[in-house]
């Protein structure tokens, strides 16, 4: 593995690699960005690159240092994460003690603090003290989703590295390698582009059931309209998962109608429900483009209504009757 193996973050990989090559590595970094964009993975690859015995500005992934850092088994690379709900002052004290020991086996000692925003005020102030007194060759990496929860004095003493949100193609590539089906990944990335959230959707049986209910609804809407009304009570209001994720349920329905519209407009390459092309094609025979657009607008209006804390069953029944 190398810095460039963190998908979707080539700009950061190049930044860090060049800093090693030009010997301009900062004594402290903040890796910040939303969950699931590769911050922790990049921190590990950076630690490997700093200590690789084969490559000069990246990790080879095969030398002893790279292998042990990858498996969290290197004495000069320390990872800290919250104990319970917070990172405590005792953890930072221990880290500070480690700071003053000479590197045992590697070029650079590296310390990673995960969920750094979870430091207690005492821990944060303790960390600040030794960030003000960097002991080279040592690099600290603070990993956070909420950089503004860190002390401004800590932020000012670190080089801030902002991670970009992953693009859908990167998410598809990552999750295909994990064994998920491409068509299901593509559908999920239209609901969220957070890698961890997409992975959760794909691994949740209730989400699959909700998706199947959307497809069943679309079929019943053209032939057995009464069945759709019955299913609101029987299938939706009886499911804690669907009730909790009603906006997502409606998003899935919108995507279905958007696919029908794209078929009518002969834009097959934009279809999201790729495994259900035949059903979509049959439903595209009913109604005009304007009617399909009206359906989508109606579902969007229902989604807005639900955010106003109205009775969800009544809102869904009204929507179905209008559809």
MARGU-500976 format. One record per residue (C-alpha): x, y, z. Coordinates in steps of 0.2 Angstrom, whole numbers, plus 5000, padded with zeros to 4 digits. Each point is the difference from the previous one (the first is absolute). Last residue first. Layout:
! residues N
@u:X v:Y w:Z
...
! end
This chain:
! residues 323
@u:4748 v:5047 w:4963
@u:4988 v:5012 w:5009
@u:4993 v:4985 w:5010
@u:5017 v:4994 w:5004
@u:5006 v:5018 w:5006
@u:4985 v:5002 w:5011
@u:5002 v:4982 w:5008
@u:5019 v:5005 w:5003
@u:4996 v:5016 w:5009
@u:4986 v:4992 w:5010
@u:5012 v:4986 w:5006
@u:5014 v:5012 w:5004
@u:4989 v:5011 w:5011
@u:5008 v:5017 w:4998
@u:5017 v:5004 w:5008
@u:5004 v:5014 w:4988
@u:5014 v:4990 w:4992
@u:4987 v:4988 w:4994
@u:4993 v:5014 w:4989
@u:5016 v:5003 w:4991
@u:5001 v:4981 w:4996
@u:4982 v:5001 w:4994
@u:5004 v:5015 w:4988
@u:5015 v:4990 w:4993
@u:4988 v:4985 w:4997
@u:4988 v:5012 w:4991
@u:5014 v:5008 w:4990
@u:5005 v:4982 w:4994
@u:4983 v:4996 w:4995
@u:4998 v:5016 w:4991
@u:5016 v:4996 w:4990
@u:4992 v:4983 w:4996
@u:4984 v:5009 w:4994
@u:5010 v:5012 w:4989
@u:5010 v:4985 w:4992
@u:4984 v:4992 w:4995
@u:4991 v:4986 w:5008
@u:5001 v:4981 w:4999
@u:5013 v:4992 w:4989
@u:5014 v:5005 w:5012
@u:4993 v:4987 w:5011
@u:5005 v:4986 w:4989
@u:5017 v:5007 w:4997
@u:5003 v:5002 w:5019
@u:4995 v:4982 w:5003
@u:5012 v:4994 w:4986
@u:5014 v:5010 w:5007
@u:4999 v:4994 w:5018
@u:5018 v:4995 w:5003
@u:5006 v:5017 w:4994
@u:4990 v:5010 w:5013
@u:5011 v:5015 w:4997
@u:4997 v:5004 w:4981
@u:5010 v:5014 w:4993
@u:5008 v:4990 w:4986
@u:4982 v:4996 w:4993
@u:4997 v:5018 w:4996
@u:4986 v:4997 w:4987
@u:4989 v:5014 w:5006
@u:4986 v:4987 w:5005
@u:5014 v:4989 w:5008
@u:5006 v:5016 w:5010
@u:4983 v:5003 w:5006
@u:4998 v:4983 w:5007
@u:5017 v:5001 w:5008
@u:4994 v:5017 w:5008
@u:4985 v:4991 w:5007
@u:5011 v:4987 w:5008
@u:5011 v:5013 w:5007
@u:4985 v:5009 w:5008
@u:4995 v:4984 w:5008
@u:5017 v:4997 w:5008
@u:5000 v:5018 w:5006
@u:4982 v:4997 w:5008
@u:5007 v:4985 w:5009
@u:5015 v:5011 w:5006
@u:4988 v:5013 w:5006
@u:4991 v:4986 w:5010
@u:5015 v:4994 w:5008
@u:4994 v:4998 w:5018
@u:4983 v:4994 w:4995
@u:5009 v:4988 w:4988
@u:5011 v:4993 w:5014
@u:4986 v:4999 w:5013
@u:4989 v:4989 w:4988
@u:4982 v:4999 w:5004
@u:4996 v:5017 w:4993
@u:5008 v:4995 w:4983
@u:4995 v:4983 w:4996
@u:4982 v:4997 w:5006
@u:4994 v:5018 w:5002
@u:5007 v:5007 w:4985
@u:4998 v:4983 w:4991
@u:4982 v:5002 w:5000
@u:5000 v:5016 w:4990
@u:5012 v:4992 w:4988
@u:4989 v:4985 w:4998
@u:4985 v:5011 w:4996
@u:5010 v:5006 w:4984
@u:5001 v:4982 w:4993
@u:5005 v:5003 w:4982
@u:5011 v:5015 w:4996
@u:5004 v:5005 w:5018
@u:5003 v:4981 w:5005
@u:5016 v:5000 w:4989
@u:5007 v:5016 w:5008
@u:4995 v:4994 w:5017
@u:5009 v:4983 w:4997
@u:5016 v:5009 w:4995
@u:4999 v:5011 w:5015
@u:4997 v:4985 w:5011
@u:5016 v:4992 w:4993
@u:5010 v:5015 w:5005
@u:4993 v:5000 w:5018
@u:5004 v:4981 w:5001
@u:5018 v:5003 w:4994
@u:5001 v:5014 w:5014
@u:4994 v:4988 w:5013
@u:5013 v:4988 w:4996
@u:5014 v:5012 w:5003
@u:5017 v:4997 w:4993
@u:4998 v:5010 w:4984
@u:4993 v:5015 w:5010
@u:5015 v:4999 w:5013
@u:5013 v:5000 w:4986
@u:4991 v:5015 w:4992
@u:5001 v:5009 w:5017
@u:5018 v:4995 w:5002
@u:5004 v:5007 w:4983
@u:4991 v:5017 w:5003
@u:4993 v:5004 w:4982
@u:4982 v:4998 w:5006
@u:4983 v:4995 w:4992
@u:5006 v:5000 w:4982
@u:5015 v:4990 w:5006
@u:4988 v:4986 w:5006
@u:4994 v:4997 w:4982
@u:5017 v:4999 w:4993
@u:5006 v:4988 w:5013
@u:4985 v:4988 w:4997
@u:5004 v:5000 w:4981
@u:5018 v:4996 w:5004
@u:4997 v:4985 w:5011
@u:5010 v:5000 w:5016
@u:5015 v:4989 w:5002
@u:5012 v:5012 w:5009
@u:5010 v:5004 w:4984
@u:4983 v:5006 w:4993
@u:4999 v:5011 w:5016
@u:5016 v:5009 w:4996
@u:4997 v:5003 w:4981
@u:4982 v:5005 w:5003
@u:5005 v:5013 w:5013
@u:5013 v:5007 w:4988
@u:4988 v:5001 w:4986
@u:4987 v:5009 w:5012
@u:5013 v:5014 w:5004
@u:5007 v:5000 w:5017
@u:4999 v:5016 w:5010
@u:5016 v:5010 w:5000
@u:5012 v:4999 w:5015
@u:5006 v:5016 w:5008
@u:5018 v:5000 w:5006
@u:5004 v:5013 w:5013
@u:5018 v:5002 w:5005
@u:5000 v:5001 w:5019
@u:5005 v:5014 w:5012
@u:4985 v:5011 w:4996
@u:4987 v:4986 w:5002
@u:5007 v:4997 w:5018
@u:4998 v:5018 w:5005
@u:4982 v:5000 w:4992
@u:4996 v:4986 w:5012
@u:4992 v:4985 w:4991
@u:4981 v:5000 w:4998
@u:5002 v:5010 w:4983
@u:5009 v:4985 w:4993
@u:4984 v:4989 w:5001
@u:5004 v:4984 w:4990
@u:5016 v:4998 w:5008
@u:5017 v:4991 w:4999
@u:5015 v:5008 w:5008
@u:5017 v:4995 w:4993
@u:5016 v:5003 w:5011
@u:5017 v:4999 w:4992
@u:5016 v:4997 w:5009
@u:5018 v:5003 w:4994
@u:5001 v:5012 w:5009
@u:4993 v:5004 w:5017
@u:4987 v:5013 w:4997
@u:4998 v:5012 w:5015
@u:4984 v:5010 w:4997
@u:4991 v:4983 w:4995
@u:5006 v:4994 w:5017
@u:4990 v:5013 w:5009
@u:4985 v:4999 w:4988
@u:4998 v:4982 w:5004
@u:4998 v:5004 w:5019
@u:4987 v:5013 w:4996
@u:4990 v:4988 w:4989
@u:5001 v:4986 w:5014
@u:4994 v:5013 w:5013
@u:4986 v:5006 w:4989
@u:4995 v:4981 w:4997
@u:5005 v:4994 w:4983
@u:4985 v:4994 w:4989
@u:5005 v:5012 w:4986
@u:5015 v:4989 w:4997
@u:4989 v:4986 w:4993
@u:5016 v:4990 w:4997
@u:5017 v:5007 w:5007
@u:5014 v:4993 w:4989
@u:5018 v:5001 w:5006
@u:5015 v:4997 w:4989
@u:5018 v:4998 w:5005
@u:5011 v:5003 w:4985
@u:5015 v:4990 w:4993
@u:4996 v:4984 w:5008
@u:5007 v:4987 w:5012
@u:5000 v:5007 w:5018
@u:4996 v:5018 w:4998
@u:5007 v:5009 w:5015
@u:4988 v:5002 w:5014
@u:4993 v:5018 w:5003
@u:4984 v:4998 w:4991
@u:4996 v:4984 w:5009
@u:4998 v:5010 w:5016
@u:4989 v:5012 w:4991
@u:4989 v:4985 w:4994
@u:4998 v:4994 w:5017
@u:4995 v:5017 w:5006
@u:4988 v:5001 w:4985
@u:4991 v:4983 w:5005
@u:5000 v:5006 w:5018
@u:4991 v:5016 w:4995
@u:4985 v:4991 w:4993
@u:4994 v:4997 w:4982
@u:4981 v:4999 w:5002
@u:4984 v:4990 w:4999
@u:5007 v:4983 w:5005
@u:5019 v:5000 w:4998
@u:5001 v:5011 w:4985
@u:5014 v:4996 w:4987
@u:5019 v:5000 w:5000
@u:5011 v:4992 w:4988
@u:5019 v:4999 w:5002
@u:5013 v:4997 w:4987
@u:5018 v:4998 w:5007
@u:4997 v:4983 w:5008
@u:4993 v:4992 w:4984
@u:4986 v:4987 w:5001
@u:4985 v:5009 w:4994
@u:4998 v:4988 w:4985
@u:5003 v:5012 w:4987
@u:5015 v:5008 w:5010
@u:5007 v:4982 w:5001
@u:4999 v:4997 w:4982
@u:5007 v:5017 w:4995
@u:5015 v:4999 w:5012
@u:5005 v:4982 w:4995
@u:5000 v:5005 w:4981
@u:4985 v:4995 w:4989
@u:4988 v:5014 w:4999
@u:5012 v:5011 w:4989
@u:4994 v:5016 w:5009
@u:5004 v:5016 w:4992
@u:5014 v:5014 w:4999
@u:5016 v:4991 w:5001
@u:4995 v:4982 w:4996
@u:5008 v:4984 w:5008
@u:5003 v:5003 w:5018
@u:4982 v:5008 w:5003
@u:4999 v:5010 w:5016
@u:4992 v:5016 w:4994
@u:4990 v:4991 w:4986
@u:4994 v:4988 w:5013
@u:4994 v:5014 w:5011
@u:4992 v:5008 w:4985
@u:4991 v:4984 w:4995
@u:4993 v:4999 w:5018
@u:4994 v:5018 w:5000
@u:4993 v:4997 w:4982
@u:4990 v:4985 w:5007
@u:4993 v:5010 w:5015
@u:4995 v:5015 w:4988
@u:4992 v:4989 w:4987
@u:4984 v:5008 w:4995
@u:4988 v:4990 w:5012
@u:4995 v:5013 w:5012
@u:5000 v:5018 w:4994
@u:5017 v:5010 w:4999
@u:5015 v:5005 w:5011
@u:5018 v:4994 w:5001
@u:5008 v:5012 w:5012
@u:5019 v:4999 w:4998
@u:5015 v:5003 w:5012
@u:5019 v:5000 w:4999
@u:4999 v:5006 w:4982
@u:5009 v:4990 w:4986
@u:5010 v:5012 w:4989
@u:5014 v:4988 w:4995
@u:4997 v:5003 w:4982
@u:4996 v:4981 w:4996
@u:4991 v:4998 w:5017
@u:4989 v:5016 w:4996
@u:4998 v:4994 w:4982
@u:4992 v:4984 w:5006
@u:4988 v:5009 w:5012
@u:4994 v:5012 w:4986
@u:4999 v:4986 w:4987
@u:4990 v:4989 w:5011
@u:4989 v:5015 w:5005
@u:4996 v:5003 w:4981
@u:4998 v:4982 w:4997
@u:4986 v:4998 w:5013
@u:4986 v:4991 w:4990
@u:5006 v:4983 w:5005
@u:5013 v:4998 w:5013
@u:5012 v:4990 w:4989
@u:5010 v:5015 w:4996
@u:5008 v:5001 w:5017
@u:5006 v:4982 w:4998
@u:4995 v:4982 w:5002
! end
